Amino acid sequence: MKLNSLKIFIKVIDIGSYSLAANELEITQPAVSMQIKSLEDFFSCELITKEAGNLHLTPAGKILYRSAKTILTEWDETKLQIKQLTKETWGEIKVGASTIPAVYFLPEKLAQFRQSFPEIKVKSYHGDSQNMIEKLEADEVDVIIIGKLMEDNNYQSIPVVEDDLKLIIPANHKFSTGKSVSLTDFFAEDIILREKGSGTRKVMLDALARKGYSLSDLKISCYLGSTEAVIAGVEAGLGVSLVSKLAAKKASECQRIKIKSLSELNLNRMLYLVYKKGREQEEKLASFINQLC
């Protein structure tokens, strides 16, 4: 069994397609299938099944998937430690993140990465999603973590954590006793909105557009430049707003605001790790990607 077979196995599962995995790895689909078959032969059991066009891991496949990620991470760490003995310099990784992942997701992941790879220094930047995309395109950062899919064939977007937007209201608001709020009631409220370029704003407007509504249907009380400013604005009574559940949780626990579901809208989203295709071949960047994904 080779490490390359494990890498291909992980890629197939992460992407959910043999053909797309083959395209990204720049090998043929039969070659991908052959590698998966060699793993199944090695373990004498089925690892992947296909139902209604979707790939599913068998119980054995789930075990191998978890173990393969650990094996590859430890292998990367081993290579880095040996290279350190030869006094090779590994430099740093520059990571950009939009507000939500920068504050509520990335710090814990960076701490875990530093424990595994203390030789690699990480420099982080944060701003809105569009600003981070511009930094990535200008090669000012190596990877970014943002709350919207980057639809550019030159870049790879990998989902890293699921998030969704929740309605937040002042603690003494008239909606505070109900479990959810209707769209009709939402439209009647003063609404605090994030600035242009915000991933949170885009998710909200896209969800409204799917229901036939637009920005003009909202009673905007003000535009604010950060999630924490929005939470503070809601607490002060400037209006209600939609923010990440990751961001709202602590403020709700401190009873600064209350969290409600907004009925009739699908406000689920993913946070994505994005990098330029081909750069996953760089060892230090591959180590970082494997740690987060």
C-alpha positions, -999 to +999 in steps of 0.1 A: +000+000+000+014+034-010+008+069+005-003+080-030-032+055-029-044+071+004-041+106-011-063+096-041-088+078-018-091+110+003-094+132-028-122+111-042-142+113-010-136+150-005-147+158-040-174+131-043-165+121-078-139+098-094-138+119-126-135+152-108-107+138-086-089+124-117-092+159-133-078+177-103-050+151-098-043+153-135-045+115-140-070+093-158-103+081-142-092+044-147-061+052-128-081+066-099-104+035-099-074+012-100-059+029-069-092+025-050-095-011-061-060-018-049-069-005-014-101-026-014-080-056-024-054-049+003-081-047+030-103-074+014-134-054+017-155-027-001-146+009+009-169+030-013-204+024-026-224+044-051-261+051-046-282+074-069-250+089-083-235+097-049-205+082-033-208+068+002-182+053+026-187+019+040-180+014+077-145+002+067-141+031+044-150+056+072-122+040+093-097+042+065-107+078+057-100+090+093-068+070+096-055+080+062-058+117+071-039+111+103-012+091+085-007+117+059-005+145+085+020+126+105+040+119+073+041+156+065+052+163+100+080+137+098+093+152+066+093+187+081+112+175+112+138+158+091+142+188+069+146+209+100+176+188+110+192+196+076+187+233+085+163+240+056+142+271+062+104+266+059+094+302+062+058+311+067+023+306+055+001+337+050-036+330+057-065+354+050-099+350+066-132+368+065-146+380+098-165+349+110-137+323+104-110+348+115-126+352+149-146+320+156-129+292+136-093+300+127-076+306+161-082+270+174-070+256+141-039+277+141-031+265+176-034+229+165-013+235+135+014+251+156+016+221+179+021+198+149+044+221+129+062+246+151+088+251+124+062+269+101+053+304+110+017+316+102+008+352+095-029+359+094-049+387+078-086+394+081-112+415+063-144+410+044-147+380+019-141+402-012-110+417+003-096+383+011-103+371-025-085+401-039-055+393-016-055+357-028-056+368-065-028+392-059-007+365-042-006+385-010-018+354+009-014+317+003-048+305+014-081+321+025-111+310+046-143+327+036-180+322+038-188+319+001-178+297-027-151+311-051-163+302-085-131+304-104-115+274-121-080+285-112-088+281-075-097+251-053-125+256-027-128+230+001-156+231+026-142+231+062-171+238+085-209+243+082-225+275+095-259+291+091-273+325+098-296+332+127-319+362+134-307+382+164-330+405+183-327+427+214-332+408+247-365+425+254-379+425+218-415+415+211-403+384+192-384+371+222-411+346+233-415+328+200-393+301+185-392+316+150-400+347+131-419+349+098-406+368+068-436+392+070-427+402+105-390+404+096-397+428+067-416+451+092-385+455+114-356+479+112-327+458+099-290+463+105-270+451+074-233+444+069-214+463+043-208+452+007-183+424+003-195+406+034-201+369+030-229+371+056-247+398+036-244+377+004-259+346+020-288+366+032-295+384-001-291+352-021-317+335+002-341+364-002-336+364-040-346+327-042-379+338-026-384+367-050-372+395-027-344+420-029-325+446-008-352+472-016-378+451+004-358+456+036-361+485+061-324+492+065-317+512+097-279+512+092-249+495+076-221+483+100-186+471+092-182+440+114-203+412+130-194+424+165-207+459+156-239+444+143-244+425+175-237+456+196-262+475+174-289+450+179-282+450+217-286+488+217-319+486+198-309+499+164-327+470+148-326+432+142-301+414+120-289+381+106-255+369+117-235+337+119-247+313+147-210+309+156-208+346+163-242+349+180-237+321+205-215+339+231-236+371+230-267+351+235-252+331+264-243+365+280-280+376+274-269+406+254-293+395+225-316+366+217-314+342+188-343+332+166-348+312+135-362+330+104-388+308+089-392+303+051-355+310+043-326+285+039-297+303+055-273+274+057-238+280+044-203+266+044-170+282+052-144+274+025-107+270+025-095+284-009-061+283-026-047+284-061-048+250-078-014+233-078-002+249-046-013+218-026+018+202-040+039+225-018+048+205+014+042+233+039+009+243+024-002+207+020+005+203+057-017+233+065-045+222+042-045+187+057-047+201+092-078+222+085-097+198+062 
